[in-house]
C-alpha cells in the first residue's frame, strides 16, 4: 500500500467559546472518500491566540496539505499564517476554503502566490477529491468548485453546491475537542430569501438534511457538555412543519434525554411564524429556547431595495407574543448603512425595534461581502466601504461618515447598557422619566463616553459614569437614579458588592440594624450557604436584597426583593 498523505485542517475562530463545524465536515468527508490514503488532523484556535503557537503545531505535523476555513474575521490571520507555513514548509500544499474566498478565488490566487488551491462553495466533496488527486500525484482536474493555477493561467471555478447530505462531523475526536464551548448543528443548507447584503442568496434555495439524523445529533450535542446548541440553519422555520417537529422533539426530550441547563438557539424569520410554532416556543421550559430574529430595518423602502420581504406588522405582533411568554430569550438584529436609511430613518427603526422589548438588540453595520449583490452592483448600491476585512460601510448617499460614527457611539452604549442586561431598571426609569426616545438616549450617552474616552473600563467605573452623566439630566432624581442602579447591581452581580459611586458609608449602621431584623424574621432570614447582597434605598426607604441561588435562565437576573422597615 502507498504511504498516506497527511492533511491538517485548521479553523481560526473569533472567540474561544466558538467552535467550528467546517474542519470536522472536511475531515469526515476525507475519511469517507479517501479512506486510508489520507491521515487527517483537525486543529482549532482563535484569532487572538499567539500565531507562533499554531504555526509550531502545524509544522510539527510536517503535513503534505494544510487547509483553512476562511471568514471575514480570520482571513487576515489565515493569510499571514499561510505565508509563514510556506516559508518553513515550501513543499506543503496550502488550500483555502469558506465564504470569504469562494467568490474571489482568482484574486486570492493572483495576490497570494503561496496559496495553491481555493475551494469555492461547499467544500466536503471538492476537498476530498483534491486529496485523492494529490495522493495519486495527478493534476487535480475536473474537480468541482476548485480554483487553481495552470501554468501562468488561473482557472477560477464557480462555488460548488452539493445535492445530498454531508457526512456527519460528530465523531469521537469532535466531542473530545469541543469541551464546554458552543456546539453547532446544521440541519439544512441554503436560504429561501435573496437579501442583497447576504451570500445565502447564492445557494439556490434550501435543501434539508435527514430529519432522523438531525434528531439523533441534537441529543448527542445536548449531552456533549456544551451549554448552548446553536442551529446554523439560515431560516430555521422556512419549512414550518419540519421546524415544529424538531422543536416538539426537543421539548419532549427535555430532562429525560436533554440535560437541564442546555439551551437551543435558532435563527428564524419572525413574520412567517405560524400558530403551531409560536405555541410550541411559548410552552417550552424557561431558558430551553433562544431565538434570533433578523429585522434589519423598519423602513419598507429599504427592505424592498435589498430584496428583503418582511411583513413588519406580523413580525411585531409575533415578537410581542414571544417576549410576553417570559420563557424565551429573544435576540433581534438591525443593520445600519442599508439603502434609503438615513439618520432619522435609522433612529425610527431603532426605536421601533426597541419597543419590541427583546432581551438583546444587536446594532450591526453593513458589510460588503465578496459575492453579495450589494458589492457586485455598485451602481444600484452606491456606498463607500473599507477595502480590508470586514469590508464595513463607511459612508452611503444617505448616511455621512460622521453620522455612521455617531451610530457606532450608540452601538457601544446599547451593548453596555442594554444588551449586557445589567441596567434594565435604570433604563426603564430614564426613558419613562425623561421622555427621551431610546435611540437619542443611547446616542447621547455613547457620544459622552467617546468624548470622555470611557473605553474598556470596569463595570464599577462604567456604572459610575452612568450615574454621573444621567444625574445631571432634567427631571432625574439623583436619589431615585441611585436606587435603581443599586437594584440593577444587586440583581445581576452575585458578588453582592456596590461600586464606590453608589456606596453610602453613613447608612452602614442603619443597614446593619435592618439586616438584623431581617435575620430574625423567618420570611426574610438569609438562606444557609447562599450569599446575599443588600443595600439601603434612600428614595424608597427600604432594603433591597437578592439571594444568589437561582438565576432566571432567560434574563440572567437573580430575584430582587425589598424589605420595608
N, C-alpha and C positions, 0 to 999 in steps of 0.2 A: 504493500500500500504506500502511495505517495505521502510524503510528510505534509501534515495540515498547515495551513497558514493561520497566523494569529491576527485577530482583529480586536481593537479596543474601541468601544463606543462610549462617547463622553456626553454628559449633559451638564451644562453650567447653569444652574437655577438662579433665580433672582434673590431668593432668601433660603435659609436653611430649612424652614418649616415646609417649603415646597418640595415635592418630588416630581419626577418626570416619567411619563409613560413611554415616550419616544424610543429611548435606547433599549428598553425591555421588549417593545414590539419588534424592533430590528433584530435583537438577539434571538427572539422566538422564531422569527422568520428564517434567520440564518440556520438555526438548528433544524427546522423543518425542511428547508430546501437544499442545504449544503451538507447536512449530516456531519460525519467525522472529518470532512475535508477542511473544516474551519473550526478553530477554537476561538470563542468569543468571551471577552471580558467587558463588563459594564462598570464605568466609573462615573460617580455623581459628585459634583461640588457646587459651589456658588461663585458668582462674580465677585464676591467680597473676600474669597479665600486668597491666600498668597499664591500667585500663579506658579511660582517656582516649585511649590509642593505638588501640584497636579502634574506639572511637567516632569518632575522627578518620578512620580508614579508611572507615567506613560513610558518614559524612557527605560525604566526598569523592566518593563514587559518586552522591550525590543520588538514591537509589533510590526507586522507586514503592512497592516492597514489601520488607520485611525479615522474614525468618523465622528462628526459633531452635529448635534441638532441646533439649528440657528434661529434665533428670535431677535426682536429689536433690542431687548435688554441685554443680550450677551454677545451680539455679533462682533463688536469691537474687541472684546476679550478673546473671543474664539480666533479671530484673525491674527491677533498678536501671539497667542499661544501656538497657533499653527505654524507661524513663521519660525518660532523657536524650535518646534519639533523637527521641522525640515532641516534646520541648521544642524541639529545634533544627530538626526536620523535621515540622511538625504535619500535613502532608498525606500523609506516608508511612504506608502500611498495615502494621501490626505483626501478625505471625502467630506463634503458639506451637504447638509440637507435641512429641511424645515421651511417654514413660511417666509423667513427673511431672505432666503436665497432662491426660492422657487420661481420667481418672476423676473429676476435679473441675473440669471446664471452666466450669461455671456459677459456681462460687466465684471462679475466676480472672477471669472477665469482670465479676463484681459488684465485686470488691475492687480491680481494676486497670483503671480506665476507659480508659487509654491503649492497652490491648490490644484490637485489633479483632476477631480471629478466633482460635479454637483448633481445631486439627486433632487429632481423637481417634483413636487406633489407628494402623494403617498409613497413612502419610501420602502415599505417592507419587501415587496417583490423586486423592485429595481436593485436595491442594495444587495439582496441575496444573490441575484443573477450576476451582479458585478463581482462579488466574492468568488463565485464559481468560475467566472472567466479568469480572474487573477490567479486562482489556484491552478488552472489549466495552462496558464501562460499565453492565453489567446486574447486578441483585441476584443474589448467589450462592445461588440457591435449588436445593433438591433435590440438594445435594452430600453424599454420604455421609460421615459422620464429622466434619462441620463444625459447630461450635458458634458462634453469632453473636448479635448483638442485632437485634431487630426493633422499633424504637421503644423503648418502655420495657421491653419483654419480652425475656428471654433464652431463646433456643432452644438447648437442650442436646442434643447428639447422642450416641448410644452409640458406643463405639470401632468403627471400621471394620476388618474383616478381609477381605482380598482372597482370591481363589481361584487366582491364577496366579503366575508368576514375575515379580518386579520387574525392571525394566530393569537391565542391568549398570552398576555405578557406576564401573567401571575404564576411564576414558578417559585420554587423554594428560595432561589437567590434574590428574587424581587422582595419577598417578605423579610428576608434576612437583612436587606439594606434599608427597608422602609422605616423601621423604628416607629416613633410616635409622630411622624410628620403627616401632613395631609395626604390622603390616598385619593387617587383619581380613577374614575371609571368612565369608559366610553361605551355607550350602547347604540350610538348611531353616528354617522358622519354626514356632513353637509348641512345646509340650511334652506328652508323653503322661501326665504326672503332674498332680496337683492339690493341691500343697502349699499350706497355708493362709497361709503367710507370703510367698508369691510371686505376681507378676502373670501368670506364664506360664500359670497355670491358666485364665485368661480367654480363651485363644487358640482354644479349641475343638478341641484336638488338634494334630497335626503335619502340615504339608504340605512335601513335598520338592521342591527345585528340580531342574532338568535336570542329570543326572549328568555328561554330557559337558561341559556348561558349567562345572560345578564343577571338573572335572579341568583344563580349559584355564586357569581362573582361578588354580588352585593353582600352576601352572607360572609364570604371569605374576607373581604375587606373590612367589614364591620368587626370581625374578630381578629384583626391583624395587629391591634394595639393603637391604630390611628383613631383619633377622636373625631375627625371630620372626614367623611367620604364625599368627594365633590364630583358630581356627574358633569362631564365636559361637553355633553350634547349641546349644540348651539341653541336650539329651541326645544327644550325637553317636551313641552306639551304641543308640539306641532301635530303629533298623532295623539289625539285626546284619549282614545280608548286604550292605547298602549301605555300612555303616561299614567292613567288612572289605575291600570292593572299593577304597574310597578309600585306606585305609592301605596296601594291597598296591600300589596305583598309586604312592604316594609313595615307598615303599621301592624299587620297580623303577626309578624315575626319578632316584634319588639319585646324585649325581656327574655322570651323563650330562646331565640336564636340570635338576636341582636342585643349586645350588652347595653345596659343603662349608660347614659352619658355620651353615646355616639350620636352624631347628627349627620344628616344628609343634605347636601347643598345642590340646588337645581337652578339653572338659568331658564327662565320662562318668558313667554310673551303674555303680558298681563291682560291685554284686551281680548284674547281668544280663549280665556279660561271658561270652561262650562260649569254648570251647577255641580255635576258629579265630582269634578276635581276640586272645586272650591270647598265643597263639603268635606271631602277627604282631608284636605290640608287643615281645615279648621277643627277637625276631630282628632288630629294627631296629638300624641302626648307632647307637652310643652318641651321645646328645645330639640325635638327629633328632626324637625324640618327647617331648613333655611332656604329662602327664595331670593334670587337676584333677578330684578326686572328692569330691562332696558327701556327707558323712556326717551332719552336723548334730547327731546325738545317738546315744548307745548305750543310751538309755533307751527301751524298747519302748512304754511308756505314753505318753511324749512323742511319739514318732513317729506313733502311732495318732491322738493328739489333733490333729496338724497334717496328717493325711491323707498321711503320708509312708510309702510301702510300701517297706521295705528288709529284705532277708534279711541280717542282720548277720553271721551265721556265714559265709555265702557271700562277703560283702564282705571280711571279714577274711582269708579264705583267698586270694581273688583279689589283694588288695592285697599280701599277703605274697609271692606269686609274682612280681608285677610288680617289687616292690622288690628281691627277691633276684636278678633278672636283671642288675642293675647298670648297665643302659644307658638307663633311662628316669627322667627327673626326675618325681617324684610329689608332688603337692600335694593335701592333704586339708583339709576345712573342718568346723569346728564352729560352732554358733550358741548363744550364751548368751542366756537370757531366754525360752526356749520353755516352754509349759505343762508342769507337773509336774516340771520340772527345778529342784530346789533346789540349795543349795551343795554338799552331799555328793554328790548325783547328778551334778552337772556335773563335780565332781572325778573321779568314777569314769569318766565319759565321756571326759574329758581323758586320763586315764591309759591307757584302752583305746586311744584314738587314737594316743597317743604310742608305745605298744607296737608299732604298725604300722611304725615307723621310716621314715615318709615324709620326703622332703627338706624339705618345708615343711608346717607345721601351722598353719593360719590359725584364729585365735580371733576370730570376728565376733560382733557384738551385734545382737539382733533389731531390725529397723526396721519400723515400722508404715506401710507404703506405702499411698498412696491407691489404693483399688480392691482391695486384698488382703482376703481373707476375715477375717483376724485383725483388721484395722482396722474392717471393716464390722460385725462381730459382737462387740461389746464385752462382751456378757453371757457368751458362750461363752469368749471370750479376754480376761478382765479384766487389764489392766495399765496402768500409768502411763508415758507416754512424752512426749518432747519434742514440742511443737506446731510447732516450727520444723524445717526440714530439717536432718539426715536422719531425723527422727522416731524417734530411738533410744530404746529401752526404758530407763526409769529405775528402775522397781520393778514386781514382779509379786507375786501371792499366795504365791509360792514363794521368791522372792529379794528381800531387802530392798535398799534403796538403798545401804546401806553394803556389803553383800555384792557388789553389782554394781561398786562402786568397787574392791573387792579383786580382782575379776575383771579389771578394767582394769589393775591393777598386774601381775597375772600375764601379761596380754597383752603389756604393754610388755617385760617381761624375756624372754618367749617369743620375741618378734620379734628382740630384740637378741642373745640368747644362742644361740637355736636356728635361727631362720629366716635369720639372717644367714649361717649356715654357717661362722662364724669361731671357734666354741668347741666343736666336735664332740668332740674328745678330752677336753676339760675336763669336759664334761657327763657323758660316759661314766664318767670317774673319780669325779666327785662322786656320781653316782647309785649306782654299784656299791659305793663305799666306805661311804657313809653309810646306805644302805638307805632313804633318804627317797623317798617317791613323787614322780614328776615334777611333778605339779601343785603339791604342797607346796613343792618347791624353787623353782619359778618364782614362786609367790605370795609366799613369804618374801623372796626377793631383790627382787622388784618392790616390795614394801612398804618394804624398806630404801632402795631408790633414791628412792621417793617421799618418805620421811621426810628423807633427806639432800639432797633437791632435785637429784638427779642426772638432769637432763633431757637436752637435746640437747648432749652433750659429745663430744669427740673419741674415736676408738677407743682411743687411748693411755690417756685418763682413764677410760674405761669398763673397760678391761682392768685397770687399777689398782684400781678399785672391786671388781671380781670377785675379784681376788687378796686384797685387804684383808678383804673380807667372809667369804669361804669359808675362809680360812686359820684363822679362829677357831672353826670347827665341830669338833665331836668327831670323832675318827678321821681327820681330814685331816692329812696330812703336808705341811708347807709346802714342802719341797723337791720332792716329787712334784708338788704343785699347780703350782709354778713351772715345772717341766719340761713338763707337759702344756700349760700356757698358752704356753710358748715354741714347742712343736711346732705348736700351732694357728696361732700367729702366723706362723711361718716358712712354713707350707704355704698360707696364704691371703693373705699380704701380699707382693706382688712387689717392694716396696721393700727387703725384707730386713732392716729395722731392728727393734729391740725397743723397747717403751715403757720409760721410766725405771724403773718398778717392777720390771721383770724383768732389768734390766741388772746385771752383776756386774763392776765395774771391776777387781777384784783378779784375775779369771780371764783378763784380756786376754793376759798373757804366755803362759799355758798354751794358750789358744785359738790364738794366733799360731803356736806351735810345732807343734801338731797339724795346723793348716791347711797348714803347710809339708810335713809328712809326706804329707798327702793329695795335695798338688800333685805330689809326686814319684812317686806311685803311679798307674799308668795307669788303674786301675779307679775311682779317686776324684778324679782331676785335674779341675779346672774345665773347662767347655766354652768354647772360644774364642767371645767375643762374647755370652755368656749370663751374666746377673747371677746370683749365688749369695748366698743368705742362710745363715748358720751361727751356732750358739751352743753353748756347753758345757752339758750336762745334768748337774747335780750329783748327783742321786739315782741316775741310771742310769750315770754315769761314761762318757759318750761325747759325741761331737759330733753334733748333729742338723743336717742341711742340706737345702736344696732348691734346685734349679736352675730358674729361672723361664723355662722354654721351652714346655713342653707342659702346658696346663691340662686337667684332667679335664672333659669337656664336660657331664657330668651333675652333679657335685658342685661344680665351680668351683675345686677344690683343685689345687695342684701336688704332685707326688710328694715325700714326705718320706723321707729316707734317714738312716741312722745309721752312724757310724764309731766303732768301739770301739778305744781306744788302750791 
